[in-house]
């Protein structure tokens, strides 16, 4: 096997191990985005709720919870209902 093949194999292995780049990190990055589209934020809310309903590790859910206030504020700025849920 050539050095290039070994390098590519190592990259594939690395991507397989972290290639999903922890879903919570992707969601965190999206929450920290400066996108102002109403559709963007409501889609993100759906994705975050799906993540919390998933079988993701509790540790990852806990990490993401630290970023959800921004999401709630953005949602509330569009419809004023997020903080008023009972």
Protein Blocks (a to p, Z undefined) as FASTA:
>chain_A
ZZklmmmmmmmmmmmmmmnopaklmmmmmmmpcbfbfklmmmmmmmmmmmmmmmcdfklm
mmmmmmmmmmmmmmmmmnopmmmpZZ
